[in-house]
Amino acid sequence: MTEKSALNPIVIFDIDGVVRDVGNSYRRALADTVEHFTNTAYRPTPGDIDQLKSEGLWNNDWEASQEFIYRHFETQGQTRQQLQLDYKTIVAFFQSRYRGTDPENWNGYICDEPLLLQPSYLEQLTEAGIDWGFFSGATRTSATYVLHKRLGLQSPVLIAMEDAPGKPDPTGLFATVELLEKQVKNLPIIYVGDTVADMYTVRKAREINPHRNWIGVGILPPHVQETAAHSHAYGETLLAAGAAIVLSNVEQLNPVKIAEL
Protein backbone atom coordinates (compact mmCIF):
# COMPACT_ATOMS: atom_id res chain seq x y z
CA MET A 1 0.00 0.00 0.00
CA THR A 2 1.48 3.35 -1.02
CA GLU A 3 1.66 6.26 1.39
CA LYS A 4 -0.78 8.19 -0.81
CA SER A 5 -3.38 5.41 -0.84
CA ALA A 6 -2.91 4.85 2.89
CA LEU A 7 -4.32 8.33 3.50
CA ASN A 8 -7.32 7.94 1.22
CA PRO A 9 -10.77 7.66 2.82
CA ILE A 10 -12.98 4.61 2.55
CA VAL A 11 -16.11 5.20 0.46
CA ILE A 12 -19.29 3.26 1.26
CA PHE A 13 -22.34 3.47 -0.97
CA ASP A 14 -26.02 3.03 -0.31
CA ILE A 15 -27.61 1.22 -3.29
CA ASP A 16 -31.18 2.42 -3.85
CA GLY A 17 -31.25 5.91 -5.36
CA VAL A 18 -27.44 5.90 -5.57
CA VAL A 19 -26.41 2.83 -7.60
CA ARG A 20 -29.82 2.20 -9.20
CA ASP A 21 -32.91 4.31 -9.87
CA VAL A 22 -35.76 2.82 -7.84
CA GLY A 23 -38.37 5.44 -8.76
CA ASN A 24 -40.21 2.95 -10.95
CA SER A 25 -39.45 -0.17 -8.91
CA TYR A 26 -39.29 -0.02 -5.11
CA ARG A 27 -41.27 3.19 -4.93
CA ARG A 28 -43.81 1.94 -7.47
CA ALA A 29 -44.18 -1.33 -5.56
CA LEU A 30 -44.70 0.69 -2.37
CA ALA A 31 -47.49 2.73 -3.99
CA ASP A 32 -49.08 -0.43 -5.46
CA THR A 33 -49.02 -2.06 -2.02
CA VAL A 34 -50.64 0.87 -0.25
CA GLU A 35 -53.27 1.16 -2.97
CA HIS A 36 -54.04 -2.57 -2.72
CA PHE A 37 -54.39 -2.65 1.08
CA THR A 38 -56.48 0.53 1.21
CA ASN A 39 -58.89 -1.03 -1.31
CA THR A 40 -57.77 1.48 -4.02
CA ALA A 41 -58.81 4.42 -1.80
CA TYR A 42 -55.29 5.87 -1.52
CA ARG A 43 -52.13 5.71 -3.62
CA PRO A 44 -49.21 7.75 -2.24
CA THR A 45 -47.61 10.17 -4.69
CA PRO A 46 -43.81 10.46 -5.04
CA GLY A 47 -44.10 13.60 -2.91
CA ASP A 48 -45.99 11.68 -0.20
CA ILE A 49 -43.23 9.06 -0.14
CA ASP A 50 -40.50 11.72 0.11
CA GLN A 51 -42.43 13.39 2.94
CA LEU A 52 -42.64 10.13 4.92
CA LYS A 53 -38.99 9.32 4.33
CA SER A 54 -37.94 12.82 5.40
CA GLU A 55 -38.97 11.74 8.93
CA GLY A 56 -35.78 9.63 8.87
CA LEU A 57 -37.45 6.45 10.18
CA TRP A 58 -38.82 4.74 7.07
CA ASN A 59 -35.81 3.51 5.14
CA ASN A 60 -37.43 0.04 4.88
CA ASP A 61 -40.07 0.22 2.12
CA TRP A 62 -42.08 -2.67 3.58
CA GLU A 63 -42.40 -0.78 6.86
CA ALA A 64 -43.11 2.44 4.96
CA SER A 65 -45.94 0.68 3.07
CA GLN A 66 -47.46 -0.51 6.33
CA GLU A 67 -47.15 2.95 7.89
CA PHE A 68 -48.95 4.56 4.94
CA ILE A 69 -51.77 2.02 5.25
CA TYR A 70 -52.10 2.65 8.99
CA ARG A 71 -52.12 6.42 8.55
CA HIS A 72 -54.76 6.22 5.80
CA PHE A 73 -57.15 4.25 8.00
CA GLU A 74 -56.42 6.51 10.97
CA THR A 75 -57.80 9.41 8.91
CA GLN A 76 -60.95 7.29 8.57
CA GLY A 77 -61.22 7.05 12.37
CA GLN A 78 -59.81 3.53 12.81
CA THR A 79 -57.06 2.68 15.31
CA ARG A 80 -54.01 0.53 14.67
CA GLN A 81 -55.24 -1.93 17.25
CA GLN A 82 -58.49 -2.37 15.34
CA LEU A 83 -56.69 -2.89 12.03
CA GLN A 84 -53.97 -5.32 13.13
CA LEU A 85 -52.36 -5.43 9.70
CA ASP A 86 -50.47 -8.60 8.83
CA TYR A 87 -46.94 -7.45 8.01
CA LYS A 88 -45.99 -10.71 6.24
CA THR A 89 -48.94 -10.37 3.87
CA ILE A 90 -47.91 -6.80 3.06
CA VAL A 91 -44.31 -7.91 2.38
CA ALA A 92 -45.48 -10.79 0.17
CA PHE A 93 -47.65 -8.48 -1.96
CA PHE A 94 -44.84 -5.91 -2.23
CA GLN A 95 -42.37 -8.59 -3.36
CA SER A 96 -44.85 -9.93 -5.94
CA ARG A 97 -44.63 -6.52 -7.61
CA TYR A 98 -40.96 -5.77 -7.02
CA ARG A 99 -39.39 -9.17 -7.71
CA GLY A 100 -42.33 -10.52 -9.67
CA THR A 101 -44.32 -13.73 -9.71
CA ASP A 102 -41.50 -16.14 -10.59
CA PRO A 103 -39.23 -16.80 -7.57
CA GLU A 104 -36.47 -18.30 -9.76
CA ASN A 105 -36.37 -15.91 -12.73
CA TRP A 106 -37.47 -12.53 -11.45
CA ASN A 107 -39.94 -10.75 -13.72
CA GLY A 108 -40.96 -7.76 -11.60
CA TYR A 109 -40.08 -4.09 -11.51
CA ILE A 110 -36.48 -4.88 -10.40
CA CYS A 111 -35.68 -6.04 -13.96
CA ASP A 112 -36.03 -2.54 -15.40
CA GLU A 113 -34.10 -0.39 -12.90
CA PRO A 114 -31.77 2.10 -14.64
CA LEU A 115 -28.20 2.06 -13.32
CA LEU A 116 -26.81 5.30 -11.91
CA LEU A 117 -23.14 4.33 -12.03
CA GLN A 118 -20.95 2.22 -14.29
CA PRO A 119 -18.27 -0.34 -13.31
CA SER A 120 -15.64 1.99 -14.85
CA TYR A 121 -16.40 4.53 -12.09
CA LEU A 122 -15.59 1.98 -9.37
CA GLU A 123 -12.44 0.96 -11.27
CA GLN A 124 -11.42 4.65 -11.24
CA LEU A 125 -11.69 4.69 -7.43
CA THR A 126 -9.66 1.49 -7.13
CA GLU A 127 -6.94 2.91 -9.39
CA ALA A 128 -6.77 5.97 -7.13
CA GLY A 129 -6.16 3.69 -4.13
CA ILE A 130 -9.64 4.25 -2.67
CA ASP A 131 -11.35 1.24 -1.07
CA TRP A 132 -15.13 1.02 -1.49
CA GLY A 133 -18.09 -1.14 -0.52
CA PHE A 134 -21.86 -1.13 -0.01
CA PHE A 135 -24.20 -0.77 2.99
CA SER A 136 -27.85 -0.98 1.97
CA GLY A 137 -31.27 -1.51 3.49
CA ALA A 138 -32.14 -3.68 0.46
CA THR A 139 -32.36 -7.44 0.91
CA ARG A 140 -29.16 -9.33 0.11
CA THR A 141 -30.72 -11.02 -2.94
CA SER A 142 -31.95 -7.69 -4.34
CA ALA A 143 -28.60 -5.95 -3.68
CA THR A 144 -26.66 -8.88 -5.15
CA TYR A 145 -28.89 -8.82 -8.23
CA VAL A 146 -27.80 -5.29 -9.13
CA LEU A 147 -24.17 -5.57 -8.01
CA HIS A 148 -23.42 -8.98 -9.51
CA LYS A 149 -25.86 -9.48 -12.37
CA ARG A 150 -26.17 -5.88 -13.60
CA LEU A 151 -22.77 -4.35 -12.70
CA GLY A 152 -20.70 -7.52 -12.98
CA LEU A 153 -18.97 -7.09 -9.60
CA GLN A 154 -17.67 -10.45 -8.43
CA SER A 155 -17.67 -10.31 -4.63
CA PRO A 156 -17.97 -6.71 -3.42
CA VAL A 157 -18.09 -5.89 0.28
CA LEU A 158 -21.81 -5.72 1.11
CA ILE A 159 -23.81 -5.34 4.31
CA ALA A 160 -27.51 -5.76 3.49
CA MET A 161 -30.87 -5.80 5.29
CA GLU A 162 -30.37 -9.25 6.84
CA ASP A 163 -26.94 -8.36 8.24
CA ALA A 164 -27.69 -5.37 10.47
CA PRO A 165 -30.48 -3.30 12.04
CA GLY A 166 -32.19 -0.77 9.77
CA LYS A 167 -30.87 2.74 9.27
CA PRO A 168 -30.38 5.18 10.94
CA ASP A 169 -28.78 2.60 13.28
CA PRO A 170 -25.08 2.76 12.24
CA THR A 171 -24.27 -0.88 13.13
CA GLY A 172 -24.25 -1.89 9.46
CA LEU A 173 -22.01 1.05 8.55
CA PHE A 174 -19.51 0.01 11.23
CA ALA A 175 -19.63 -3.59 9.94
CA THR A 176 -18.91 -2.43 6.37
CA VAL A 177 -15.97 -0.34 7.58
CA GLU A 178 -14.58 -3.36 9.45
CA LEU A 179 -14.69 -5.46 6.28
CA LEU A 180 -12.90 -2.76 4.26
CA GLU A 181 -10.22 -1.71 6.75
CA LYS A 182 -6.83 -3.19 6.03
CA GLN A 183 -3.48 -2.17 7.51
CA VAL A 184 -4.41 1.45 8.17
CA LYS A 185 -7.00 2.12 10.88
CA ASN A 186 -9.12 5.22 11.46
CA LEU A 187 -9.19 6.40 7.85
CA PRO A 188 -11.95 8.94 7.10
CA ILE A 189 -15.26 7.35 6.07
CA ILE A 190 -17.51 8.76 3.35
CA TYR A 191 -21.05 7.37 3.27
CA VAL A 192 -23.01 8.11 0.11
CA GLY A 193 -26.82 8.04 0.36
CA ASP A 194 -30.00 9.62 -0.96
CA THR A 195 -32.22 9.81 2.14
CA VAL A 196 -32.45 11.58 5.48
CA ALA A 197 -32.00 8.17 7.17
CA ASP A 198 -28.64 7.78 5.40
CA MET A 199 -27.42 11.14 6.70
CA TYR A 200 -28.74 10.38 10.20
CA THR A 201 -26.73 7.13 10.08
CA VAL A 202 -23.54 9.16 9.56
CA ARG A 203 -24.51 11.51 12.37
CA LYS A 204 -25.10 8.60 14.78
CA ALA A 205 -21.81 6.98 13.75
CA ARG A 206 -20.06 10.26 14.62
CA GLU A 207 -21.77 10.33 18.04
CA ILE A 208 -20.64 6.77 18.83
CA ASN A 209 -17.13 7.15 17.39
CA PRO A 210 -16.20 10.85 17.49
CA HIS A 211 -12.48 10.13 17.02
CA ARG A 212 -13.03 9.26 13.38
CA ASN A 213 -13.91 11.56 10.46
CA TRP A 214 -17.40 10.62 9.18
CA ILE A 215 -18.60 12.43 6.05
CA GLY A 216 -22.11 12.18 4.60
CA VAL A 217 -22.52 12.75 0.86
CA GLY A 218 -26.09 13.28 -0.34
CA ILE A 219 -27.22 12.16 -3.79
CA LEU A 220 -30.35 13.54 -5.46
CA PRO A 221 -32.37 10.53 -6.67
CA PRO A 222 -33.64 10.87 -10.25
CA HIS A 223 -37.30 11.34 -9.32
CA VAL A 224 -36.58 14.63 -7.52
CA GLN A 225 -34.62 16.09 -10.44
CA GLU A 226 -37.65 16.67 -12.66
CA THR A 227 -37.88 20.30 -11.49
CA ALA A 228 -35.25 22.69 -10.14
CA ALA A 229 -37.49 23.56 -7.18
CA HIS A 230 -37.89 19.92 -6.15
CA SER A 231 -34.14 19.28 -6.52
CA HIS A 232 -33.33 22.32 -4.40
CA ALA A 233 -35.82 21.45 -1.65
CA TYR A 234 -34.66 17.83 -1.48
CA GLY A 235 -31.02 18.90 -1.42
CA GLU A 236 -31.71 21.32 1.42
CA THR A 237 -33.38 18.49 3.37
CA LEU A 238 -30.28 16.30 2.97
CA LEU A 239 -27.97 19.16 4.01
CA ALA A 240 -30.14 19.85 7.07
CA ALA A 241 -29.90 16.14 7.96
CA GLY A 242 -26.09 16.34 7.92
CA ALA A 243 -24.81 15.96 4.34
CA ALA A 244 -21.48 17.71 3.73
CA ILE A 245 -22.35 18.14 0.05
CA VAL A 246 -25.20 17.11 -2.26
CA LEU A 247 -24.52 15.84 -5.81
CA SER A 248 -26.91 15.10 -8.67
CA ASN A 249 -25.14 11.85 -9.60
CA VAL A 250 -22.83 9.54 -7.66
CA GLU A 251 -20.16 9.57 -10.40
CA GLN A 252 -19.53 13.25 -9.58
CA LEU A 253 -17.89 11.92 -6.41
CA ASN A 254 -14.62 11.31 -8.28
CA PRO A 255 -11.15 10.99 -6.69
CA VAL A 256 -10.59 14.76 -6.96
CA LYS A 257 -13.88 15.54 -5.16
CA ILE A 258 -13.09 12.86 -2.55
CA ALA A 259 -9.69 14.51 -1.89
CA GLU A 260 -11.45 17.88 -1.43
CA LEU A 261 -13.77 16.38 1.16
GUKE-867557 format. One record per residue (C-alpha): residue number from 0; x negated, y, z negated. Coordinates in steps of 0.1 Angstrom, whole numbers, plus 2048, in hexadecimal, padded with zeros to 3 digits. Example, Ala and Ser with C-alpha at 12.3 -4.5 7.8 and 13.67 -1.06 7.14 Angstrom:
<sites>
<0 <785 7D3 7B2>>
<1 <777 7F5 7B9>>
</sites>
This chain:
<sites>
<0 <800 800 800>>
<1 <7F1 821 80A>>
<2 <7EF 83F 7F2>>
<3 <808 852 808>>
<4 <822 836 808>>
<5 <81D 831 7E3>>
<6 <82B 853 7DD>>
<7 <849 84F 7F4>>
<8 <86C 84D 7E4>>
<9 <882 82E 7E7>>
<10 <8A1 834 7FB>>
<11 <8C1 821 7F3>>
<12 <8DF 823 80A>>
<13 <904 81E 803>>
<14 <914 80C 821>>
<15 <938 818 826>>
<16 <938 83B 836>>
<17 <912 83B 838>>
<18 <908 81C 84C>>
<19 <92A 816 85C>>
<20 <949 82B 863>>
<21 <966 81C 84E>>
<22 <980 836 858>>
<23 <992 81D 86D>>
<24 <98B 7FE 859>>
<25 <989 800 833>>
<26 <99D 820 831>>
<27 <9B6 813 84B>>
<28 <9BA 7F3 838>>
<29 <9BF 807 818>>
<30 <9DB 81B 828>>
<31 <9EB 7FC 837>>
<32 <9EA 7EB 814>>
<33 <9FA 809 802>>
<34 <A15 80C 81E>>
<35 <A1C 7E6 81B>>
<36 <A20 7E5 7F5>>
<37 <A35 805 7F4>>
<38 <A4D 7F6 80D>>
<39 <A42 80F 828>>
<40 <A4C 82C 812>>
<41 <A29 83B 80F>>
<42 <A09 839 824>>
<43 <9EC 84E 816>>
<44 <9DC 866 82F>>
<45 <9B6 869 832>>
<46 <9B9 888 81D>>
<47 <9CC 875 802>>
<48 <9B0 85B 801>>
<49 <995 875 7FF>>
<50 <9A8 886 7E3>>
<51 <9AA 865 7CF>>
<52 <986 85D 7D5>>
<53 <97B 880 7CA>>
<54 <986 875 7A7>>
<55 <966 860 7A7>>
<56 <976 840 79A>>
<57 <984 82F 7B9>>
<58 <966 823 7CD>>
<59 <976 800 7CF>>
<60 <991 802 7EB>>
<61 <9A5 7E5 7DC>>
<62 <9A8 7F8 7BB>>
<63 <9AF 818 7CE>>
<64 <9CB 807 7E1>>
<65 <9DB 7FB 7C1>>
<66 <9D7 81E 7B1>>
<67 <9EA 82E 7CF>>
<68 <A06 814 7CB>>
<69 <A09 81A 7A6>>
<70 <A09 840 7AB>>
<71 <A24 83E 7C6>>
<72 <A3C 82B 7B0>>
<73 <A34 841 792>>
<74 <A42 85E 7A7>>
<75 <A62 849 7AA>>
<76 <A64 847 784>>
<77 <A56 823 780>>
<78 <A3B 81B 767>>
<79 <A1C 805 76D>>
<80 <A28 7ED 753>>
<81 <A49 7E8 767>>
<82 <A37 7E3 788>>
<83 <A1C 7CB 77D>>
<84 <A0C 7CA 79F>>
<85 <9F9 7AA 7A8>>
<86 <9D5 7B5 7B0>>
<87 <9CC 795 7C2>>
<88 <9E9 798 7D9>>
<89 <9DF 7BC 7E1>>
<90 <9BB 7B1 7E8>>
<91 <9C7 794 7FE>>
<92 <9DC 7AB 814>>
<93 <9C0 7C5 816>>
<94 <9A8 7AA 822>>
<95 <9C0 79D 83B>>
<96 <9BE 7BF 84C>>
<97 <99A 7C6 846>>
<98 <98A 7A4 84D>>
<99 <9A7 797 861>>
<100 <9BB 777 861>>
<101 <99F 75F 86A>>
<102 <988 758 84C>>
<103 <96D 749 862>>
<104 <96C 761 87F>>
<105 <977 783 873>>
<106 <98F 795 889>>
<107 <99A 7B2 874>>
<108 <991 7D7 873>>
<109 <96D 7CF 868>>
<110 <965 7C4 88C>>
<111 <968 7E7 89A>>
<112 <955 7FC 881>>
<113 <93E 815 892>>
<114 <91A 815 885>>
<115 <90C 835 877>>
<116 <8E7 82B 878>>
<117 <8D2 816 88F>>
<118 <8B7 7FD 885>>
<119 <89C 814 894>>
<120 <8A4 82D 879>>
<121 <89C 814 85E>>
<122 <87C 80A 871>>
<123 <872 82E 870>>
<124 <875 82F 84A>>
<125 <861 80F 847>>
<126 <845 81D 85E>>
<127 <844 83C 847>>
<128 <83E 825 829>>
<129 <860 82B 81B>>
<130 <871 80C 80B>>
<131 <897 80A 80F>>
<132 <8B5 7F5 805>>
<133 <8DB 7F5 800>>
<134 <8F2 7F8 7E2>>
<135 <916 7F6 7EC>>
<136 <939 7F1 7DD>>
<137 <941 7DB 7FB>>
<138 <944 7B6 7F7>>
<139 <924 7A3 7FF>>
<140 <933 792 81D>>
<141 <93F 7B3 82B>>
<142 <91E 7C4 825>>
<143 <90B 7A7 834>>
<144 <921 7A8 852>>
<145 <916 7CB 85B>>
<146 <8F2 7C8 850>>
<147 <8EA 7A6 85F>>
<148 <903 7A1 87C>>
<149 <906 7C5 888>>
<150 <8E4 7D4 87F>>
<151 <8CF 7B5 882>>
<152 <8BE 7B9 860>>
<153 <8B1 797 854>>
<154 <8B1 799 82E>>
<155 <8B4 7BD 822>>
<156 <8B5 7C5 7FD>>
<157 <8DA 7C7 7F5>>
<158 <8EE 7CB 7D5>>
<159 <913 7C6 7DD>>
<160 <935 7C6 7CB>>
<161 <930 7A4 7BC>>
<162 <90D 7AC 7AE>>
<163 <915 7CA 797>>
<164 <931 7DF 788>>
<165 <942 7F8 79E>>
<166 <935 81B 7A3>>
<167 <930 834 793>>
<168 <920 81A 77B>>
<169 <8FB 81C 786>>
<170 <8F3 7F7 77D>>
<171 <8F2 7ED 7A1>>
<172 <8DC 80A 7AA>>
<173 <8C3 800 790>>
<174 <8C4 7DC 79D>>
<175 <8BD 7E8 7C0>>
<176 <8A0 7FD 7B4>>
<177 <892 7DE 7A2>>
<178 <893 7C9 7C1>>
<179 <881 7E4 7D5>>
<180 <866 7EF 7BC>>
<181 <844 7E0 7C4>>
<182 <823 7EA 7B5>>
<183 <82C 80E 7AE>>
<184 <846 815 793>>
<185 <85B 834 78D>>
<186 <85C 840 7B2>>
<187 <878 859 7B9>>
<188 <899 849 7C3>>
<189 <8AF 858 7DF>>
<190 <8D3 84A 7DF>>
<191 <8E6 851 7FF>>
<192 <90C 850 7FC>>
<193 <92C 860 80A>>
<194 <942 862 7EB>>
<195 <945 874 7C9>>
<196 <940 852 7B8>>
<197 <91E 84E 7CA>>
<198 <912 86F 7BD>>
<199 <91F 868 79A>>
<200 <90B 847 79B>>
<201 <8EB 85C 7A0>>
<202 <8F5 873 784>>
<203 <8FB 856 76C>>
<204 <8DA 846 777>>
<205 <8C9 867 76E>>
<206 <8DA 867 74C>>
<207 <8CE 844 744>>
<208 <8AB 847 752>>
<209 <8A2 86D 751>>
<210 <87D 865 756>>
<211 <882 85D 77A>>
<212 <88B 874 797>>
<213 <8AE 86A 7A4>>
<214 <8BA 87C 7C3>>
<215 <8DD 87A 7D2>>
<216 <8E1 880 7F7>>
<217 <905 885 803>>
<218 <910 87A 826>>
<219 <92F 887 837>>
<220 <944 869 843>>
<221 <950 86D 867>>
<222 <975 871 85D>>
<223 <96E 892 84B>>
<224 <95A 8A1 868>>
<225 <978 8A7 87F>>
<226 <97B 8CB 873>>
<227 <960 8E3 865>>
<228 <977 8EC 848>>
<229 <97B 8C7 83E>>
<230 <955 8C1 841>>
<231 <94D 8DF 82C>>
<232 <966 8D7 811>>
<233 <95B 8B2 80F>>
<234 <936 8BD 80E>>
<235 <93D 8D5 7F2>>
<236 <94E 8B9 7DE>>
<237 <92F 8A3 7E2>>
<238 <918 8C0 7D8>>
<239 <92D 8C6 7B9>>
<240 <92B 8A1 7B0>>
<241 <905 8A3 7B1>>
<242 <8F8 8A0 7D5>>
<243 <8D7 8B1 7DB>>
<244 <8E0 8B5 7FF>>
<245 <8FC 8AB 817>>
<246 <8F5 89E 83A>>
<247 <90D 897 857>>
<248 <8FB 876 860>>
<249 <8E4 85F 84D>>
<250 <8CA 860 868>>
<251 <8C3 885 860>>
<252 <8B3 877 840>>
<253 <892 871 853>>
<254 <870 86E 843>>
<255 <86A 894 846>>
<256 <88B 89B 834>>
<257 <883 881 81A>>
<258 <861 891 813>>
<259 <872 8B3 80E>>
<260 <88A 8A4 7F4>>
</sites>
